[in-house]
């Protein structure tokens, strides 16, 4: 299993970013996918989950209404659209395949105030 994240960067408070995670090595369309994040000095935190069909999604309370997880099974890719970003969203964001407990290398998101 390989997971490769991209799309991180530096953005001002209130801005938006879209993260992507390209998956390979397993039958992507059969499995739920998750995003996590690790802020400086904090434990890794679950952010969002999307089910295999893409219709069911789940979010941590702190991002509800601001982040949207989605997937394109034809492209083996899961996305995290982040809007109205806040400085407390600053973290390394990781893609996760829970079926194999595989992780990507992470992508840094920094939100300046």
C-alpha positions, 0 to 999 in steps of 0.5 A: 500500500502506498499513500502520497499526500499533496496540496499543503502549504502556507495560507492566511487565516480564512483561506482555503486549501485542498489536500489530495491523497493518491492511493495504490497497492490495494482495491481503493474503491472497497475501503473507507479512507481517513484524514488525520492531523498532528499539530505541533506538540500535540497527539495525532487527531482524526479529522474525517472519514469517507466511506467506500461509496463516498456518500457517507462522511464523518468529521471531528467537531472542530472542522464540521462545516469547514472541511469536506472529505471526498473521493474519486474512486476512478482516480484512487484519490481522496481529497480534503477541501479545507475552507475558513482555515484557522491558525489552530488548523496548522498541522501535518495532515496524513492520509490513512487506509484503516484496512491496512493501517497504512499512512502517507508521509504527510503534508504540512498545512500552516495557517497564519493569523 
